[in-house]
Amino acid sequence: MVGEGITVALEADGSQMFIESGDNLFQVLDDLEAALTADDPVAIGAAVDPLKRIGDQIQIARSGLASDYKRLEATNNYWTSFGNSVETMRSGVEDADITKTAIDMQVQQTAYEVLLATAAKVIQPTLVDFLR
């Protein structure tokens, strides 16, 4: 996910790169195969320049997509880091040590019961207090 409602298209038009770029890759490869089969060094040499131009076209297409790819990679790294941070925060809140929590609760309950017992003895009304 790049962001809410954001899409990034990474695509290149293969027919434009391989066929319509001035040199038809498939025709050049067919010609090269025929030249290799016929052992024709002139025809083999003639296939080198078109192959270089097609290679350049591919490099241009790759460089055009590189910035989008880097953006997607950076976004992926951000979301991975963000997810780890959220998980760490959630873990700190939700993952309590059950033994420590139970002991703390028992200590608080005991303190509360002692407080109630002490208050009951201190505030105990006597018959004289009641008659006043």
C-alpha positions in Angstrom: 0.0 0.0 0.0 1.4 3.3 -1.0 -1.2 5.4 0.7 -5.0 5.9 1.0 -6.4 5.9 -2.5 -2.9 6.1 -4.2 -1.9 3.7 -6.9 1.4 3.5 -8.7 1.6 1.8 -12.1 4.9 0.2 -13.0 4.5 -0.7 -16.6 6.3 -0.3 -19.9 5.0 -0.8 -23.4 6.8 -3.9 -24.8 5.6 -3.3 -28.3 7.1 0.2 -28.2 10.4 -1.0 -26.9 10.8 -4.1 -29.0 8.9 -3.5 -32.2 8.0 0.1 -32.9 11.3 1.7 -31.6 12.8 1.7 -35.1 14.4 -1.8 -34.7 12.1 -4.8 -34.4 13.8 -7.0 -31.8 12.2 -10.2 -33.1 13.1 -9.5 -36.7 16.7 -8.6 -35.7 17.0 -11.9 -33.7 15.5 -13.8 -36.7 18.1 -12.2 -39.0 20.9 -12.9 -36.5 19.8 -16.6 -36.3 19.9 -16.8 -40.1 23.3 -15.1 -40.2 24.7 -17.5 -37.6 23.3 -20.5 -39.4 24.7 -19.3 -42.7 28.0 -18.3 -41.0 27.8 -14.9 -42.6 30.1 -12.5 -40.6 28.8 -9.4 -42.4 25.2 -10.1 -41.5 26.2 -11.0 -37.9 28.0 -7.7 -37.6 25.0 -5.9 -39.1 22.8 -7.2 -36.2 25.1 -5.8 -33.5 24.1 -2.1 -33.9 20.3 -2.8 -33.8 20.8 -5.0 -30.7 22.7 -2.1 -29.0 19.9 0.4 -29.9 17.3 -2.0 -28.5 19.4 -2.4 -25.4 19.5 1.3 -25.0 15.7 1.5 -25.4 15.3 -1.1 -22.6 17.7 1.0 -20.4 15.7 4.1 -21.0 12.5 2.3 -20.0 14.1 0.9 -16.9 15.5 4.3 -15.9 12.0 5.8 -16.3 10.6 3.2 -13.9 13.5 3.4 -11.4 12.1 6.4 -9.5 8.7 4.8 -9.1 10.3 1.6 -7.9 12.5 3.4 -5.4 9.4 5.3 -4.1 7.5 2.0 -3.6 10.6 0.5 -1.9 10.8 3.5 0.5 7.1 3.3 1.2 7.4 -0.4 1.9 10.2 0.2 4.4 8.2 3.0 6.1 5.1 0.8 6.5 7.2 -2.1 7.8 8.9 0.2 10.3 5.6 1.8 11.3 4.0 -1.6 11.8 6.9 -2.7 14.0 6.6 0.5 16.1 2.8 0.0 16.6 3.4 -3.7 17.5 6.0 -2.6 20.1 3.6 -0.1 21.6 0.7 -2.5 21.7 2.9 -5.2 23.2 4.0 -2.8 26.0 0.3 -2.0 26.8 -1.3 -5.4 26.4 1.4 -7.9 27.4 1.4 -7.8 31.1 3.3 -10.2 33.3 0.4 -12.2 34.8 2.3 -13.3 37.9 3.4 -9.8 38.8 -0.1 -8.5 38.1 -1.7 -11.1 40.3 0.7 -10.4 43.2 0.2 -6.6 42.9 -3.6 -7.1 42.9 -3.3 -9.4 46.0 -1.2 -6.8 47.8 -3.7 -4.1 47.0 -6.6 -6.3 48.2 -4.8 -7.0 51.5 -4.1 -3.3 52.0 -7.7 -2.5 51.4 -8.9 -5.1 53.8 -6.5 -3.9 56.5 -7.7 -0.3 55.9 -11.4 -1.4 56.3 -10.6 -3.4 59.5 -8.7 -0.4 61.0 -11.4 2.0 60.0 -14.1 -0.2 61.6 -12.2 -0.4 64.9 -11.5 3.4 65.0 -15.0 4.4 64.1 -16.8 1.8 66.2 -19.7 3.5 67.9 -20.3 2.8 71.5 -23.5 2.8 73.4 -22.5 6.2 75.0 -21.9 7.7 71.6 -25.3 6.4 70.4 -27.1 7.9 73.4 -25.6 11.4 73.0 
